[in-house]
Amino acid sequence: MEINESHEVEKKKPQIQMGQIKQTWRMEAVGIEDLMTEYQDEKEVLLRSKQRRYLVIANVEKAFLQVHLKREDEDVT
């Protein structure tokens, strides 16, 4: 939502398209498909996600590969 100059609340249009949703479901890094049971489908999960304020989708593998350590810190456990 945004408040314009006349202090009216305007709803933003969704910024995600169905093609993007389908592409997201195909991504292996999301992992949602692995967690779904045989009784759930993609549409149900997306509809339930609207019940919350935020939905986080992340490519964990890409994020992990971007972590860099100094050579002297590599053996710290």
N, C-alpha and C positions, 0 to 999 in steps of 0.2 A: 504494500500500500504506500501511496505517496500523498502528501498534502500539498495542493497547489497554492497559488497566491491568494485565491479567494477562500482558503481554508476548507476546501471541499476534499474529501477523501476519495482518491481514485484507485481502483484496483488495477494492479499490473496484470498484463496478459502473461500467460505462461511462456517461459522462454525456452522450453524444451519441446521438441517435436516428436511425433511417434517414431519417426525414423531413428532419432537419437536414442529413444528408449529401446527399440529393437537391437540397435548396435550395442548398447550397454549390456543387454542380457547375453549377448554373444561373447562378451569379454570374459576370458578365463579368470582374470585377476579379481573380478568382483566376488566370486565364490558363493553368491546367493543360490545359484542352482544346486550347488553341493549341499547346502543346508536345507533346501526345500524337501518336504515329504511328498509322497505320491499323491496326497490329497490337496496339495496347494498348486496353484498355477501362477504364472508371472503376473497376470492381471490382478489377482487377489492380493499379492504382496504389494504391488504398486498402490492399490486402493487403500490398503491398511497403512501404508507409509504416509498417506495424506492426513492421518489422525494426529500426527506430531508436527511440531513447528519446523524441524530441520530433518533433512535426509542427507546422509553422507555416503558418497560413493567415492572410493579411492582405489588407485592402482598401487597396491602395497609393494609389489615387486619393483616397480619403477622407483618408488620412494626409497626403498631399501638400497637399491643400487646407487643412489645418489649420496649415500652417507660415506664420508671420507674420514679416515683416521690418520693421525700422524704415525710415522713408522714406529716411534718409541711407545706409542699407546696401543699398538696392535695386540700385544700379548696380555693386556690387563683383563682380568676376569672378575 
